[in-house]
């Protein structure tokens, strides 16, 4: 009991522990790697075309529609209510997966899951509002690590249950429902933050609206202040206080929006942040698209009704490799200002090659291996991009850039979905889709390879000019001689 009291009284251990418990059970979903086989199997009996063209696109559209309002709402209500909403959305998602049937019901599942992904920002931002700055690095590593551990453990557990115990996909979804239910219960015990990054800062610049003169000069026709006091009734006084409070809230809300716009302008006028953000948005759009449809490709290469399914094992290995590559970035000493864009180009080219292999091969194991390379490369690059953007920004500005970059990525992903996947667009088969995604990453690689070559040559030329004083002196002499002759 004494130990528990110490944990509760500590400034950062108690909320971090509760958030990690929530994160572990929210991510502990062993059924997720087997979603496509479950939907196309006897439990839901949907066709692969219905899943690809009618069900999965709903997640992209709902995520896009919800991301920006949820981002602002999360900060306004100080995170905890949104974490609870995420827990409720997870339960709704898996209740529908278990007991609902038909295309419309599964589209509703995707909408609910769109709410889950849109509210993830609350999980990662909550901890910064309840702990001191000197604990940020430690609690960030705990919260992100526990999420990776949970995803890896869930994928591995699902694979073992399917392969060794022959557990049905329905039972896996029941286990996922139990896990997210524990997450929801734990969310109610999180302490309520007293501040947030934008709307509830300790200090914030005011924006004046209308006249700013607080004491206008009185005129002979106006009653003085003492007379006003004498005639104000309690009900009028209460009404004026309420109106004043509303006006202050409106001014504060406007001040926040104005400050956000100023921060965005200042951040994106920095070339380094702009170029890394462009890659972030382009690559994240493609990455999310691959994650959304890779199970459909696997089912096309090795149909789940007639082949052994190893989706869980592949996802577990992919998550583990991603965590290793992300961790390795912290130990690599390089001049990222010089070679960062070159790394973006090279590893984006590897991503493109992996996607082309996934398209052309008929071997499911080659397809699995290509996916492992693709995900590891992306996670390596997104870690570098995150560091390069965050290193020169405050926590508030980084959160803003993070939200805007993801919103732009979703816009691009929506265009891809409408054009390539949705039945209202081209409605291409899954193999052709991955050919287009490979071409998409090839274009990204080409852009940043060309940009990196230009950057390296420019820096080399500048160094050569700076390191050759004789040439500079000769040029100065020629100029002076020319001026003398004139």
C-alpha positions as a printed NumPy array, in Angstrom:
array([[  0.   ,   0.   ,   0.   ],
       [  2.852,   2.396,   0.845],
       [  4.405,   1.696,  -2.546],
       [  1.08 ,   2.411,  -4.298],
       [  0.697,   5.698,  -2.373],
       [  4.194,   6.734,  -3.427],
       [  3.317,   6.027,  -7.062],
       [  0.128,   8.082,  -6.798],
       [  1.909,  10.965,  -5.1  ],
       [  4.727,  11.046,  -7.626],
       [  4.527,  13.727, -10.266],
       [  4.904,  11.535, -13.342],
       [  4.933,   7.791, -12.511],
       [  1.201,   7.419, -11.802],
       [ -0.194,   9.055, -14.995],
       [  2.531,   7.422, -17.113],
       [  1.74 ,   3.989, -15.672],
       [ -2.001,   4.406, -16.303],
       [ -1.437,   5.688, -19.827],
       [  0.88 ,   2.758, -20.589],
       [ -1.769,   0.339, -19.293],
       [ -4.323,   2.016, -21.533],
       [ -1.948,   1.987, -24.522],
       [ -1.049,  -1.675, -24.083],
       [ -4.636,  -2.955, -23.973],
       [ -5.832,  -0.521, -26.668],
       [ -3.153,  -1.849, -29.045],
       [ -3.456,  -5.484, -27.941],
       [ -5.703,  -6.546, -30.823],
       [ -4.681, -10.016, -32.079],
       [ -7.45 , -10.092, -34.689],
       [ -6.228,  -7.073, -36.664],
       [ -3.693,  -8.876, -38.932],
       [ -6.498, -11.234, -39.976],
       [ -9.167,  -8.66 , -40.834],
       [ -9.386,  -9.415, -44.556],
       [ -9.608, -13.231, -44.124],
       [-12.3  , -12.639, -41.486],
       [-14.386, -10.354, -43.707],
       [-14.11 , -12.585, -46.785],
       [-14.568, -15.819, -44.808],
       [-17.758, -17.554, -43.707],
       [-18.285, -15.194, -40.755],
       [-19.052, -12.128, -42.916],
       [-19.078, -13.643, -46.409],
       [-18.065, -10.486, -48.283],
       [-16.366, -10.592, -51.663],
       [-12.834,  -9.287, -52.092],
       [-14.189,  -6.539, -54.394],
       [-16.673,  -5.379, -51.747],
       [-13.953,  -5.263, -49.107],
       [-11.49 ,  -3.413, -51.354],
       [-13.759,  -0.964, -53.144],
       [-16.659,  -0.371, -50.724],
       [-15.536,  -1.115, -47.153],
       [-11.883,  -0.137, -46.701],
       [-12.13 ,   3.293, -48.448],
       [-14.565,   4.466, -45.74 ],
       [-11.725,   4.496, -43.206],
       [ -9.748,   6.986, -45.312],
       [-12.736,   9.28 , -45.826],
       [-13.823,   9.236, -42.171],
       [-10.266,   9.735, -40.905],
       [ -9.878,  12.774, -43.174],
       [-13.217,  14.269, -42.102],
       [-12.525,  13.783, -38.388],
       [ -8.81 ,  14.563, -38.072],
       [ -8.792,  18.369, -37.993],
       [-11.87 ,  18.945, -35.771],
       [-10.741,  16.171, -33.426],
       [ -7.253,  17.725, -33.29 ],
       [ -8.676,  21.049, -32.064],
       [-11.318,  19.438, -29.848],
       [ -8.672,  17.247, -28.184],
       [ -6.682,  20.263, -27.063],
       [ -9.79 ,  22.219, -26.058],
       [-11.144,  19.523, -23.708],
       [ -7.63 ,  18.617, -22.44 ],
       [ -7.082,  15.129, -23.844],
       [ -8.674,  12.793, -21.287],
       [-12.272,  12.98 , -22.661],
       [-10.926,  12.189, -26.137],
       [ -8.992,   9.179, -24.813],
       [-12.279,   7.937, -23.337],
       [-13.985,   8.559, -26.699],
       [-11.261,   6.508, -28.369],
       [-11.896,   3.628, -25.946],
       [-15.636,   3.778, -26.672],
       [-14.961,   3.857, -30.429],
       [-12.751,   0.769, -30.112],
       [-15.534,  -1.129, -28.346],
       [-18.096,  -0.053, -30.965],
       [-15.716,  -1.164, -33.722],
       [-15.283,  -4.676, -32.348],
       [-18.911,  -5.118, -31.322],
       [-19.887,  -4.4  , -34.925],
       [-17.156,  -6.694, -36.228],
       [-18.47 ,  -9.507, -34.072],
       [-22.221,  -9.203, -34.442],
       [-23.065,  -7.032, -37.473],
       [-23.333,  -8.296, -41.054],
       [-23.393,  -6.787, -44.523],
       [-21.5  ,  -4.118, -46.43 ],
       [-23.258,  -1.197, -44.684],
       [-22.411,  -2.54 , -41.247],
       [-18.768,  -3.042, -42.179],
       [-18.656,   0.501, -43.567],
       [-19.858,   1.641, -40.149],
       [-17.005,  -0.378, -38.646],
       [-14.549,   1.553, -40.802],
       [-16.106,   4.86 , -39.747],
       [-15.774,   3.941, -36.069],
       [-12.174,   2.91 , -36.689],
       [-11.595,   6.258, -38.4  ],
       [-12.609,   7.864, -35.102],
       [-10.114,   5.588, -33.309],
       [ -7.212,   6.685, -35.51 ],
       [ -8.245,  10.36 , -35.451],
       [ -8.211,  10.356, -31.635],
       [ -4.763,   8.732, -31.36 ],
       [ -3.32 ,  12.226, -31.005],
       [ -4.804,  12.368, -27.492],
       [ -2.839,   9.299, -26.393],
       [  0.497,  10.75 , -27.498],
       [ -0.192,  14.346, -26.362],
       [ -1.847,  13.66 , -22.994],
       [  1.321,  12.859, -21.078],
       [  2.961,  16.207, -21.894],
       [  0.202,  18.033, -20.033],
       [  0.607,  16.141, -16.737],
       [  4.394,  15.774, -16.33 ],
       [  7.255,  18.247, -16.112],
       [  9.443,  19.039, -19.106],
       [ 12.45 ,  17.2  , -17.665],
       [ 10.477,  13.917, -17.858],
       [  9.33 ,  14.339, -21.506],
       [ 11.985,  12.135, -23.087],
       [ 11.491,   9.343, -20.561],
       [  7.675,   9.216, -20.715],
       [  7.69 ,   9.504, -24.525],
       [  9.904,   6.428, -24.797],
       [  7.678,   4.503, -22.375],
       [  4.405,   5.351, -24.153],
       [  5.72 ,   4.64 , -27.651],
       [  7.571,   1.501, -26.61 ],
       [  4.538,  -0.005, -24.892],
       [  2.481,   0.571, -28.049],
       [  5.083,  -1.253, -30.176],
       [  5.328,  -4.079, -27.634],
       [  1.546,  -4.469, -27.614],
       [  1.294,  -4.555, -31.425],
       [  4.097,  -7.109, -31.654],
       [  2.656,  -9.267, -28.871],
       [ -0.86 ,  -9.096, -30.327],
       [  0.292, -10.097, -33.818],
       [  2.394, -12.955, -32.454],
       [ -0.398, -14.147, -30.158],
       [ -2.893, -14.093, -33.009],
       [ -0.571, -16.103, -35.247],
       [  0.102, -18.711, -32.545],
       [ -3.603, -19.089, -31.764],
       [ -4.496, -19.482, -35.448],
       [ -1.638, -21.781, -36.449],
       [ -1.241, -23.96 , -33.344],
       [ -4.556, -23.828, -31.478],
       [ -6.721, -23.408, -34.629],
       [ -8.671, -20.604, -32.963],
       [-11.291, -19.023, -35.216],
       [-11.076, -15.44 , -36.398],
       [-14.323, -14.748, -34.518],
       [-12.632, -15.769, -31.25 ],
       [ -9.668, -13.516, -32.018],
       [-12.067, -10.611, -32.382],
       [-13.653, -11.533, -29.054],
       [-10.199, -11.391, -27.423],
       [ -9.636,  -7.976, -29.024],
       [-12.978,  -6.77 , -27.647],
       [-12.024,  -7.885, -24.135],
       [ -8.67 ,  -6.103, -24.417],
       [-10.09 ,  -2.764, -25.602],
       [-12.729,  -2.985, -22.852],
       [ -9.94 ,  -3.101, -20.259],
       [ -8.395,  -0.09 , -21.989],
       [-11.644,   1.872, -21.705],
       [-11.955,   1.101, -17.971],
       [ -8.363,   2.2  , -17.328],
       [ -8.934,   5.502, -19.153],
       [-11.405,   6.676, -16.503],
       [ -8.643,   6.612, -13.861],
       [ -6.336,   8.969, -15.767],
       [ -5.818,  12.297, -13.961],
       [ -7.498,  15.248, -15.652],
       [ -4.869,  17.657, -17.056],
       [ -5.038,  21.298, -16.025],
       [ -3.375,  22.632, -19.173],
       [ -2.998,  21.874, -22.877],
       [ -0.702,  22.968, -25.672],
       [ -2.891,  25.614, -27.316],
       [ -6.211,  26.49 , -25.664],
       [ -5.171,  26.127, -22.033],
       [ -1.667,  27.529, -21.911],
       [ -0.622,  29.32 , -18.76 ],
       [ -0.155,  32.489, -20.768],
       [ -1.33 ,  33.409, -24.217],
       [ -1.196,  36.63 , -26.239],
       [ -4.481,  38.406, -26.552],
       [ -5.965,  39.509, -29.845],
       [ -7.861,  42.775, -29.742],
       [-11.244,  42.87 , -31.386],
       [-12.91 ,  46.178, -31.988],
       [-12.179,  49.254, -29.851],
       [ -9.443,  48.802, -27.279],
       [-10.071,  51.909, -25.189],
       [-11.214,  50.541, -21.854],
       [-12.076,  53.962, -20.366],
       [-13.761,  56.099, -23.037],
       [-14.276,  59.724, -22.094],
       [-17.75 ,  60.497, -20.783],
       [-19.96 ,  63.095, -22.402],
       [-22.473,  65.411, -20.768],
       [-25.347,  63.248, -22.045],
       [-23.937,  60.063, -20.454],
       [-24.628,  59.035, -16.845],
       [-21.573,  58.638, -14.652],
       [-20.224,  55.306, -13.381],
       [-21.674,  55.667,  -9.892],
       [-25.183,  56.17 , -11.289],
       [-24.803,  52.993, -13.369],
       [-23.909,  51.07 , -10.256],
       [-27.005,  52.289,  -8.491],
       [-29.434,  51.136, -11.163],
       [-27.903,  47.697, -12.025],
       [-30.026,  44.839, -10.658],
       [-28.525,  41.452,  -9.619],
       [-30.031,  39.709, -12.649],
       [-28.572,  42.333, -15.01 ],
       [-25.216,  42.069, -13.292],
       [-25.235,  38.272, -13.722],
       [-26.197,  38.606, -17.372],
       [-23.382,  41.083, -18.023],
       [-20.886,  38.817, -16.275],
       [-22.024,  35.907, -18.452],
       [-21.715,  38.012, -21.612],
       [-18.26 ,  39.211, -20.563],
       [-17.168,  35.613, -20.   ],
       [-18.475,  34.582, -23.428],
       [-16.669,  37.503, -25.075],
       [-13.434,  36.538, -23.353],
       [-13.812,  32.923, -24.509],
       [-14.421,  34.068, -28.078],
       [-11.393,  36.37 , -27.976],
       [ -9.228,  33.597, -26.55 ],
       [-10.41 ,  31.105, -29.196],
       [ -9.684,  33.634, -31.931],
       [ -6.284,  34.361, -30.379],
       [ -5.437,  30.667, -30.524],
       [ -6.422,  30.378, -34.197],
       [ -4.477,  33.511, -35.122],
       [ -1.413,  32.219, -33.271],
       [ -1.705,  28.827, -35.002],
       [ -1.782,  30.51 , -38.407],
       [  1.279,  32.603, -37.536],
       [  3.146,  29.528, -36.302],
       [  2.293,  27.622, -39.48 ],
       [  3.517,  30.466, -41.671],
       [  6.807,  30.777, -39.777],
       [  7.432,  27.018, -39.765],
       [  6.721,  26.355, -43.434],
       [  8.767,  29.332, -44.621],
       [ 11.814,  27.464, -43.297],
       [ 13.118,  25.447, -46.246],
       [ 14.398,  22.542, -44.164],
       [ 11.047,  22.021, -42.436],
       [  9.17 ,  22.494, -45.71 ],
       [ 11.141,  19.83 , -47.619],
       [ 10.995,  17.274, -44.8  ],
       [  7.264,  17.952, -44.399],
       [  6.687,  17.41 , -48.125],
       [  8.33 ,  14.003, -47.88 ],
       [  6.383,  13.252, -44.674],
       [  3.018,  13.981, -46.308],
       [  3.774,  12.158, -49.572],
       [  5.309,   9.058, -47.978],
       [  2.768,   8.777, -45.156],
       [ -0.075,   8.878, -47.669],
       [  1.473,   5.963, -49.553],
       [  2.372,   4.08 , -46.371],
       [ -1.171,   4.282, -44.98 ],
       [ -2.529,   3.137, -48.316],
       [ -0.256,   0.089, -48.279],
       [ -1.211,  -0.787, -44.695],
       [ -4.879,  -0.52 , -45.572],
       [ -4.726,  -2.876, -48.568],
       [ -1.736,  -5.173, -48.071],
       [ -3.885,  -7.933, -46.543],
       [ -6.018,  -7.895, -49.687],
       [ -2.862,  -8.39 , -51.777],
       [ -1.746, -11.274, -49.549],
       [ -5.152, -12.876, -49.912],
       [ -4.85 , -12.491, -53.678],
       [ -1.405, -14.167, -53.718],
       [ -2.411, -16.965, -51.31 ],
       [ -6.2  , -17.177, -50.742],
       [ -6.971, -17.625, -47.038],
       [ -9.65 , -20.249, -47.681],
       [ -7.101, -22.601, -49.259],
       [ -3.718, -21.559, -47.819],
       [ -2.117, -21.126, -44.424],
       [ -2.22 , -17.502, -43.27 ],
       [  0.865, -15.993, -41.615],
       [ -0.25 , -12.358, -41.476],
       [  0.23 , -12.161, -37.715],
       [  3.814, -13.41 , -37.8  ],
       [  4.684, -11.002, -40.61 ],
       [  3.192,  -8.028, -38.748],
       [  5.041,  -9.026, -35.559],
       [  8.38 ,  -9.216, -37.394],
       [  7.658,  -5.984, -39.285],
       [  6.894,  -4.108, -36.058],
       [ 10.024,  -5.496, -34.399],
       [ 12.237,  -4.529, -37.363],
       [ 10.62 ,  -1.083, -37.441],
       [ 11.43 ,  -0.509, -33.784],
       [ 15.038,  -1.642, -34.36 ],
       [ 15.541,   0.679, -37.333],
       [ 13.918,   3.584, -35.47 ],
       [ 16.196,   2.948, -32.49 ],
       [ 19.276,   2.738, -34.735],
       [ 18.706,   6.281, -36.014],
       [ 19.616,   7.638, -32.594],
       [ 23.086,   6.095, -32.821],
       [ 23.943,   7.151, -36.378],
       [ 26.152,  10.251, -36.484],
       [ 25.624,  11.975, -39.825],
       [ 25.219,  15.451, -41.198],
       [ 21.519,  15.084, -42.004],
       [ 21.399,  18.609, -43.447],
       [ 23.775,  17.392, -46.173],
       [ 22.766,  13.734, -46.586],
       [ 19.2  ,  13.689, -45.245],
       [ 17.498,  14.256, -48.582],
       [ 19.817,  11.696, -50.195],
       [ 18.673,   9.159, -47.57 ],
       [ 15.05 ,  10.04 , -48.346],
       [ 15.676,   9.389, -52.034],
       [ 17.583,   6.116, -51.579],
       [ 15.218,   4.507, -49.074],
       [ 12.146,   5.73 , -50.97 ],
       [ 13.629,   3.948, -53.999],
       [ 13.921,   0.783, -51.863],
       [ 10.264,   1.21 , -50.915],
       [  9.362,   1.5  , -54.589],
       [ 11.367,  -1.627, -55.428],
       [  9.631,  -3.545, -52.638],
       [  6.209,  -2.552, -53.958],
       [  7.141,  -3.541, -57.513],
       [  8.277,  -6.933, -56.195],
       [  4.961,  -7.326, -54.34 ],
       [  3.173,  -6.653, -57.61 ],
       [  5.145,  -8.934, -59.918],
       [  5.806, -11.948, -57.697],
       [  3.354, -14.799, -57.232],
       [  5.302, -16.171, -54.27 ],
       [  3.643, -15.193, -50.995],
       [  6.943, -15.458, -49.085],
       [  8.632, -12.996, -51.434],
       [  5.613, -10.746, -50.953],
       [  5.956, -10.997, -47.169],
       [  9.703, -10.226, -47.352],
       [  9.098,  -7.192, -49.559],
       [  6.565,  -5.883, -47.049],
       [  9.108,  -6.225, -44.223],
       [ 11.636,  -4.161, -46.212],
       [  9.009,  -1.577, -47.117],
       [  7.822,  -1.008, -43.555],
       [ 11.34 ,  -0.958, -42.056],
       [ 12.503,   1.627, -44.607],
       [  9.512,   3.862, -44.016],
       [  9.867,   3.719, -40.22 ],
       [ 13.563,   4.539, -40.539],
       [ 12.834,   7.591, -42.665],
       [  9.856,   8.851, -40.655],
       [ 12.035,   8.721, -37.526],
       [ 14.692,  10.839, -39.245],
       [ 12.038,  13.243, -40.543],
       [ 10.457,  13.535, -37.098],
       [ 13.811,  14.335, -35.52 ],
       [ 14.791,  16.839, -38.199],
       [ 11.511,  18.721, -37.845],
       [ 11.283,  18.535, -34.048],
       [ 14.888,  19.539, -33.326],
       [ 14.276,  23.175, -34.254],
       [ 10.706,  23.579, -32.97 ],
       [  8.954,  23.959, -29.639],
       [  6.623,  21.195, -28.478],
       [  3.561,  23.249, -29.474],
       [  4.828,  23.966, -32.969],
       [  5.903,  20.378, -33.481],
       [  2.41 ,  19.159, -32.53 ],
       [  0.931,  21.643, -35.003],
       [  3.271,  20.569, -37.831],
       [  2.573,  16.917, -36.995],
       [ -1.189,  17.487, -37.317],
       [ -0.975,  19.508, -40.522],
       [  1.43 ,  17.06 , -42.201],
       [ -0.852,  14.146, -41.39 ],
       [ -3.862,  16.09 , -42.651],
       [ -2.119,  16.776, -45.976],
       [ -1.111,  13.103, -46.126],
       [ -4.752,  12.13 , -45.697],
       [ -5.78 ,  14.501, -48.479],
       [ -3.28 ,  12.82 , -50.811],
       [ -4.392,   9.369, -49.649],
       [ -8.016,  10.298, -50.299],
       [ -7.124,  11.292, -53.857],
       [ -5.343,   7.941, -54.308],
       [ -8.31 ,   6.059, -52.883],
       [-10.93 ,   7.838, -54.973],
       [ -8.871,   7.524, -58.159],
       [ -7.386,   4.041, -57.854],
       [ -9.486,   1.999, -55.415],
       [-13.047,   3.264, -55.108],
       [-15.66 ,   1.835, -57.444],
       [-16.678,   5.415, -58.324],
       [-13.174,   5.902, -59.753],
       [-11.069,   3.411, -61.685],
       [-11.792,   0.542, -59.272],
       [ -8.572,  -1.266, -60.223],
       [ -7.703,  -4.777, -59.091],
       [ -5.315,  -5.085, -56.144],
       [ -2.311,  -6.116, -58.259],
       [ -2.566,  -3.061, -60.51 ],
       [ -3.017,  -0.87 , -57.446],
       [  0.357,  -1.942, -56.069],
       [  1.956,  -1.253, -59.451],
       [  0.659,   2.311, -59.171],
       [  1.854,   2.597, -55.553],
       [  5.317,   1.461, -56.658],
       [  5.323,   4.138, -59.355],
       [  4.174,   6.663, -56.751],
       [  7.146,   5.918, -54.484],
       [  9.434,   5.968, -57.521],
       [  8.306,   9.536, -58.18 ],
       [  9.006,  10.447, -54.534],
       [ 12.47 ,   8.872, -54.797],
       [ 13.207,  10.732, -58.029],
       [ 12.204,  14.104, -56.554],
       [ 14.415,  13.782, -53.491],
       [ 17.363,  12.193, -55.305],
       [ 17.448,  15.131, -57.722],
       [ 17.013,  17.578, -54.86 ],
       [ 19.801,  15.912, -52.821],
       [ 22.247,  15.941, -55.758],
       [ 21.524,  19.643, -56.269],
       [ 22.07 ,  20.332, -52.542],
       [ 25.349,  18.415, -52.369],
       [ 26.764,  20.084, -55.516],
       [ 25.729,  23.534, -54.235],
       [ 27.427,  22.996, -50.871],
       [ 30.594,  21.643, -52.56 ],
       [ 30.768,  24.676, -54.864],
       [ 30.314,  27.059, -51.938],
       [ 33.122,  25.319, -50.028],
       [ 35.42 ,  25.456, -53.051],
       [ 34.818,  29.176, -53.488],
       [ 35.316,  29.833, -49.779],
       [ 38.481,  27.689, -49.683],
       [ 40.246,  29.287, -52.693],
       [ 41.31 ,  32.82 , -51.612],
       [ 43.732,  33.236, -54.551],
       [ 40.891,  32.976, -57.023],
       [ 38.883,  35.478, -55.015],
       [ 41.885,  37.874, -54.84 ],
       [ 42.471,  37.566, -58.594],
       [ 38.827,  38.327, -59.223],
       [ 39.021,  41.354, -56.907],
       [ 42.146,  42.597, -58.699],
       [ 40.474,  42.247, -62.092],
       [ 37.498,  44.149, -60.847],
       [ 39.652,  46.895, -59.3  ],
       [ 41.744,  47.159, -62.48 ],
       [ 38.639,  47.424, -64.587],
       [ 37.301,  50.134, -62.277],
       [ 40.64 ,  52.044, -62.545],
       [ 40.581,  51.937, -66.326],
       [ 37.088,  53.317, -66.224]])
